[in-house]
């Protein structure tokens, strides 16, 4: 499976995305031709620059300033005029629709009545439609992204001076993990945030992948502290990391990666519950697991005034943190959640489908460094066979373990 990972260590904007795509190997002329087909007064220049000594691609959009605002239906009409594929038009429209939805939420109005400000300008239209063409041409199956820094300070926009992130950017970054930054200025623009909100399927600092190309897209400003660049990794998704190079180079069909490194960090969420029924607690645990919790467990405790209670604990990665917090608050009516980041050392693991005398069953394989692998039958897989073949569950485990 082909994967692209946005490393937004210095934020993201529309032109940075466009530049990173071209630097990753997308044909610049393909993007230029697509934008030219819109019949708008836009010219695209592509050049090589350096940011803090690092070579990168810079895209310059030359377009006249226009005072007229554009609405969502105006953008749709522009897209229909262009010589774009249906997939490219659909992706561009989704990005614009997410922008309009964010503006509508900020201003408390109907989405069709939202008029785009800076984003409706010709240069922003070129950035978004050009990015849609480039993202499609990249030909990847999935997009991931690092945590996103927004920058610090204030920015002058249509509504006056506002704190960073701007209101629309903040709305688009809902449920997206944010990274801290000491850079004064706007690192992530509404256009950049809208692109991420539209295409990214998972937010992780480093996905398991074999890197084939790296693209650097330059931002317009120069920061003394760090290069103002968007880095785009493109390559092959890997089921796991931690085996030998030869094992990593071979993609195993039907395997499902469960972990990415032997050392990582997770969040530990805890809350004491002394006024919840067992049914509510059990329902909450099920919801947490369905939302991506790594584990959920309960410990009986005794609180002040000697009230019997339950300590509910959930473990998760960064991208599930907000969702799990919301579930706990909503379902248990707790007044507080304790949370802390914890380091852990884990075995690498993957799920393997194996044929047995009882049929296909899932086995979890785990390994650590050069130690021999361990194997464990997955409960749900064994349970399914036990029910279908009317066998005791222990017999299923025994037959599989004796092979």
N, C-alpha and C positions, 0 to 999 in steps of 0.2 A: 504494500500500500504506500502511495506517495504522500508525503506530509510536508507542510510548510509551517515554520515556527517564527512568529514575530518576537524579536528580542527588543522590547521597547525601553531600553535602559535610559534613553533620553526623550521619551515620549513618542508621539506619533501624530502626523498631520496628513492631509490628502496628498500634498506634493511629495512628502517623504515616502509615502506608500508607493506612489507612482514611480519615483526614482529607484526605490529598492527593488521593485518588480523588474524594471529594465536592467538594473545591475545584476539581477539574478539570472538573466538570460532571455527575458521576454523581448521580442522584436519591437524596438521603439517605433518603427515605421507602421507596424500594425496598429499601435495605439494612436499615432498621429493621423493615420488614414481614417480610423473610426471617429475621431473627434472632428476631422475636416468634413466628414459626411453629415454633420449636424447643421452645416450651413450657418455657422455662427462666426462672428469676427474674432476668432481665436487662433493664435499661432503658438506652437510648442517648440521650445529649444531644449536640447539635451546636451549637457556638458559634463566634463570630468573636473572635479574640484578636490580639495583637501580640507578636512576638518581636524584640527589638532594633529596634523601629520598623517592622517589616514585617508587614503584615496577613496572617493565615493562618486556616485552619479548625482547630478543636480538637475532638476527639471524646472524650467522657467516657463510660465504661462503668460503670454502677452495678450492682453484683452483690454478694451476700453472700459472705463467705469460707466456704470449705468444706474440711473436714479430709480428706475421703475423696479418695484418688488415683483417677485414671481411667486405664484401659488403652486400647490402640488400638481394641479391639472395642467399648468403651464409646463412643468417639468416633464410630465407624461407626453405632452404633445411634441416637445423637443426630442424625446427619446424615439418616438414613432417615426420621426423624419430621418433618423440616422440609419446608416447601413451597418447595423449591428445584428448579431445573432439573437435569437429569442432568449437564450440563456444570459447573454450579456445585458440585454434590456431588462430582464427580470431582476438580475442582481443589482443593477444600478437603481432600479425603481424601489427595491427593498431597502437599500441604503437611504434613499431620499425619504421613503415612508417612515423609517425609524427616526430620521431627523425631524420630520414634521410632527410625529407623535410626541417627541421630546419637547418641541416648541409648544405644542398644544397643551401639554401638561403644565409647562412653566407658566403659560399665559392664561390657562383656564378657558380654552376655547375649542371649537370644533376643528378637527384636523384639516378639513378642506378650506377653512377660512384663515389658516396660518399662512402668512406671507414670509418667505425666507429673507433674512437680512443678508449678512455676509455670505451665507451658504448659497443664496440664490444668485450671487454674482457670477460672472462668466468664468472667472478663474476657478471657483469652487465647483462649478458644473463640469469643467474640464477635468478637475482632479477626480471627482467621483465617477464620471463615465469612463475616464481613462483607466482608473483603478479597476472598474468592473471588467473592462476588456482585458487588462493585464492579469487579473486574478483568474479569469476563465482560461486565458492562454497558458497560464502556469501549469494547468493540468494536474493539480493535486487532488487527493481524495479527502483530506481533512486539514483544518487549520488549527493551530494552537498558539498561545500567546503567553508571555511572561506577565508579571504584575506591572501595572501601568502607573508611572509617575505623572502627576498633573502640573508640578511646579508650585511656586509660592508667589505671594504678592497680590497685585490687582491687575485688571485689564480694562481698557476703555472699549466699550461696545455700544451698540445702538441705544441701550437703556442707561448709559452712563458708566461710571466706574464701578466695577463689580469685583468681588474677590475671586481668585482662581481656586477651583475650576469655575468657568462661566456656567450659568444656570443650565443651559442645554447640555453642555458637556457633562455636568454632574448627573443630570437625569439619564443620559446615555450610559454612564458608567455604573448604574445600579447593578448590584450583584457581580461586579467585576472587581477583582482584588486590586487595591491601590498600593503603590510603592511610595515610600517617603523620598523626598528630594529637597536639597538645599538650594537648588537653582532658582533665582529670582526671575520670574517670567512664566509665560504659558508654554508648557511642554506638550500638552495634549489638546488638540483643537476639537471642536464639535465634529468636523468631518472625519478626523482620525478615529474618534470615539465611535462614530456611527459605523464605520467600516468594521471595527472590531466587534461591536455589538451584533452585527449582521452575519459575519462569517465564522467567527471563532467558536469552536465546539468545546474547547477545554483550556483553562488557564493554568499552566504549569510553568515552573521556572526552566525546566530542561526536560523535554520529552525524550523517550527512548527512540533514537533515530540514527541512521547512517547518513552523515552530511555529504551531499554531492556538490552543491553550490552555495555560496554565501553572497548575498547582495547588500550593499550599503547605500541607503538613500539619505541624502544630505538635507538638513533643515537650513533655513535662510540665515539664522543667527549663529554667531560664534560665541561659545561659552569658554571661559578660561579654564574652568574646573574639569570639563569633560567634552569629548567630541559630540557635536549635535548631529547624531546619526540614528537612523532606524536600521537595525540589522535583521536580515531575513535569511533564515536557514531553510534550504530545500533539500529533500533527500528521501530516503526510504525508512518508513516506520519499522521499528524492531519490536518483537514480542517481549524482549527482556534485555536487561543490561547486567553483565556480571560474569558471563561465560567467556570462553576463549574467543579469540578473534575469528577463528574459523566457524565457530558456532554462531557468532553474531552475524557473520556474512551470509548465513543460510536462513531463510525465512521458513519456519515450520508451519505447514498448512494445518488450519484448524486449531492452533494454539491461541490462548487468550491470556495476555499478560496481566498479572495481578499486582506487580510491584516493580519499581524502577531502579532502586539502588539499595545497597546494603546498609547505608546510613542515611537517614532522613529525619525530618522534623514533622510532628503532628500537633494538632490542637487537642487538648483534654478539656471537655466541658463537664461541669458538675453542678448539681443542684440537690438540695435536701427537700424531700416531699413528705409532709406529715398530714396533709389534708386531701390527698388524692385517693380515689378508689383503685383497687387492683386493675379493674378493667381499663380505666383511663391511663394508668401507667403502662399497661401492656400495649394499648393502642398507640401511645406515644413512642414506645420502643420500636414498634413495627414501622411507623412513619419515618423515624430517624434512619433506620436501616434502608428503607426504600429510597430515602433522599441521598444516600451515598455514605453514611457513616461506616467507618472501618470496623467498629465494634460498638455495642451498647450493652451495659451490664448494670445489675442492681445489687446493692449491699444493704442488708437490714442494719439500721443504726438507732440510737436513742438520743433524742435532742433534749434541750432544756425543758424543765418541768417534767422531765422523764417521759416525754411523749415518744411512742414508737414511730419510726419513720423509715424512709427508704432513700438511700443515696443513689441517684441516677447519674451514670457517667457515660459519655459518648466520646468516641475518638474520631477525628476526621482530618482531612487535608485542608489547605487554605480555601480552595474553591467551594467547599461545602459548609464552611463555618457559618456564614450568615443564614443560610437556609436552615441549618440545624438549630441555631439560636431561635429563629422565628418559630419553629415547630415547638420547641420546649416552652417558650413563653406563651404561645397560643393555646396549647393543649393542657398544660399543667397549671396555668395561672400563677406560676412561681413569681416571687418578687425579685429574684436575682439568680444569675448564673456565674459561677467562678470559671475562669478559663486561663489556661497557661499553655505555652509552647513547650513541648518535650522532645528531646532527642531520643532516637531509638536505633537499635541495630537489628536488622531483620535478615532472614534468608531470602534470597531471590526465589521467585516461584512462578510457575505457569501451569495452566490447566491443559491436560493432554487427553484427547479422546482415544480410548483403547478398546479394541474388540476382545471380548471374552466369551466364554461358553454361555454366559447369560445375556449376551448382547453388548452393545456399545455402552461404555461407562466412562465417566470423567474421573481422572486421577490428578491430584495436585502434586506436582514435583517441586521439591525445594532443594536448594544447594547454597553453600557458602564457601567461596574461594575454591580451593582444591579438595575440599572434603567430599566424601561420597554423597551422592544425592539421596534424599529420602522421598518416600512416596506415601500418599494418603488418599484413600477413596473419599470422594466428595459425598457428603451425606444425602443431599437432595437427589443426586444421580442414583445412589444405592436405594434410597427410599422409593423412587419411581419404579425400579425393577422389582423390588419386593412387592409392591402393590399390584403391578401388572401381572406378575407371575405367581402371585399368592404364595410367596415364600417368607419365612421369618427374616427379619432384617439382619440378625446375627449370622444366618446362613449365607446371605449375600456377601457380607463382609468376609466371612471365612473362605468362601469359594474364590473370591477375587484375591485375597491375601495369599492363598496357597499356590497361585499360579507362578 
